[in-house]
Amino acid sequence: GSSGINAEYGGISVCTWFRKYLDSTSPHVFFSYATTRTPNEIALPDDLSYLDPNIGQFTTYTWYHYCCTLDFNSSLLDVVINGAQVLESPIPEGSSLKTSGTLVLGQEQDAIGNDFDLTQAFAGQLHDLNVYNRRLMLDEIGALASERCGENITQASLEESLILSWSEILQQAQHGQVSLAQSECTEEPRDLIQPSDRGTHVEVRFYEN
C-alpha cells in the first residue's frame, strides 16, 4: 500500500512520457484514480480529441510528454503536451480530491480496483510517470518535457511536491501481461509495457495518512 493523496492539496499534477500502440476507436485510459465518491476521480485518456475536437491525435508508437494539472483554487484543468498547453478547461468551483482511492495504470475503473472495459484498455508504454501535489507551472513542465532521459535532473521544487514517484510505481502489484522493458535511458528495465488486454494493469492503493 501507499499513502500520498491528501484532500488538503490545492491541486495535483500527473506527468508522464507515453506512447500508445492503438489508434483510437474509443479513448483508452492509461491513468485511472477511483474513490468511493466516483470511479472517475481522475481519468486520463490516450486521445484528447474526446475532450476537445480541435486537439490533434497522438501518433501511434511516438513518444509524447503528457501532463495534466488540476488547480482547485482557480478551478482549472490544464493539459500540456510536449511542454505546450493544448487545453485549459474549467472544473466545478469547490472541487477537491477525495483520499483513500485506488490508482490503476492501463485500465479504466468502473468500480474501485476492477470492473474493466476491454475497449478502454490502454496498450502502449509509460515512462517516468510522477504525481505532484500542486499545479505545476508551464516552465516546470517544459523542463520535464525537454529530455525524456532526464528523470534524474529534477528540480528541487518538484522533489518537494512529489507524492508518487515512478520508482514507487514500478514496485507496485502488476496484474496480467504487464512487462518492464529496458529503457533507452538506462540499462535497467524502466519502461512499463502493456498490451490491450482486459485486466492487465498496475495498481496503487492509497490510504488515509
N, C-alpha and C positions, 0 to 999 in steps of 0.2 A: 504494500500500500504506500501511498504518498499523501502528503498534505501540502497545500500550496495555494488553492483558490480561497480567497478571502473576500467576504461581502463588502468590506470597507474600501476596497480598491476604487480609485477614481476612474479607472479604465483598465483595459487589458489589450495586449498586442500578441498576435500569433504570427511568427515569421518563419519561413522555410524556403529551401530550394526544392523544387519538384519538377518532375517531367512525367507526363501521362502517356499511356500506351494506346488508349482508346479514343476514337472520335466520339463526340457527344451525341447520342440519341436522346439521352436524358442526362442531367448533371450527375456525376459520380462524386460522392462526398469523401474527402480524404481526412477530414478532421471533424469529429462529432463529439460535442460535450453535452451530456444529458443529465438532467436532475429530476427530482421528484416533481418539480413545477412543470417542466416541459422536456421532451426528448430532444428538442432542437434549441437548447440554450445557446449553443454556438454550432453552426454547421457551415463548413467551408467547401464549396463545390469546385470541380476542375473546369467549369465553364461559367464565365462571368456574364455571358450574354443573357442568362436567365435572370440576372439582377438588373442588367441594363443592356438593351439590344444594340446600343451604339458601341459597346466594347467588343473588340475583335476576339476571335477564337485563339486559344492556345494551340500551337502546332504540336502534333504528337512527336514524341522522342526528342524534344528540345527542352533544355533546362531553363527554368524561369525562377526568379526570386519573387516570392509571393508573400505579402504582408497585409494582414487585416488588423485594424485597430478600432477599438471602441472607446469612446470618451463619454463617461456618464455625466460629467459636469456640463459639457457643451451639447450633449445628446447627439453625437455624430458618430457615424461609422465611415471609416476610410479604407479603401483597398489600394495598395501601392504595388505595382508590378515592375520589376527591374528598376526600382528607385523612382518611378514616375507615378504620380497619383492618377488613377483611372476612374475612381468612383468616390464621391462623398455623398452620404445619404443620411437623413435624419433618423434617429431612433426615438421611441417614445420618451418624453420627459419623465424623470424619476426612475429610469431604468437602473437596474443593478444586476449583479451576478450572484446567482444562488450557489452556495457552497455544497460540499459533500456529494458531488456528482461523479460521473464516470466518463472518462475520455477514451474514445476509441479512434484509432487511426486506421483508415481503409474501408470503413463501412459507415452507413448512416443508421443510427439507432432510432427505432420507433418505440422502444422501451429501454429502460436503463440496462445497458450491457448486452442487449440481444434484440431479437425481432428485426433481423437484417433483410433488406430487399436486394436481391442479386442485381437488379437493373441499376441500383445506385452504388454498387461496389466499385471501389477505385482500383484501377490497375496502373501501376507505374512505380516510380522511385521517389523517395523522400530523402533529403539530406539536410542535417543541421536544423531541425525544427526546434524552436525555442519559444517559450511563453513568458511574457513580461507583465508586470503588474501596473502598467500605465500605458497611455497612448504614446508611442514613440514619435519623435519628431522626424520630419522628412529627411533632414540631413543625417540623422542616426540610421534611418532605414537605408539611405543611399550608401552609407559606409558598409552596411551589411551586404548590400546588393553588388558592391563593386568587385568582390572577389569571392568566388564560390569556395575556394580552398582557404578562405581567411577566417575560419571559425575560431582560431586561437588568437586572432587580432581583435579582441572585443574591447570596446571602450569600458572604462571603469564605471561610468554611469549606467551602462547596460548590465554589467555584472551585478550591481546593487539591485536592479529591478527584476532580475531573472527569478522566476518561480518554478519553472520546469525546464530542465536542460535536455539537449539531445542525448547526452551521456546517460542521464537518468532514464530517458525513454527507451534506449537500447537495452536496458536491464529489465524492462517490464515483461509481463507474460505475453508470449506470442502464440497465436492460435491459427491453425490451418497452414496454408502454404506460404507463410511469410519467410523471407530469406534475407540474409545480410550479404551484401556484395562488397568486394574490395573497392574502396573509393578511389577515384582518380587522384584524390587529395592526400591519401595516406596509404601505407601498406596494410593498415588494419581494415577489417570489414566495417565500414561506417555508413554505407548506403542501405536503406531499407527497401526491399523489392516486394511488391505484392501483385499476384495475378488477380484477375477479376474472378473471384470465387466466393460463393456465399459463406460467410463465417470467418474468412481469413482476415485477421486484424491483430492489432496490438492494443492492449487495454491498460489504462492507468486509472486506478481508483483514488479519489480524493476523499479525505475525511476531515471533520471539524478539527481545527487546531486545538 
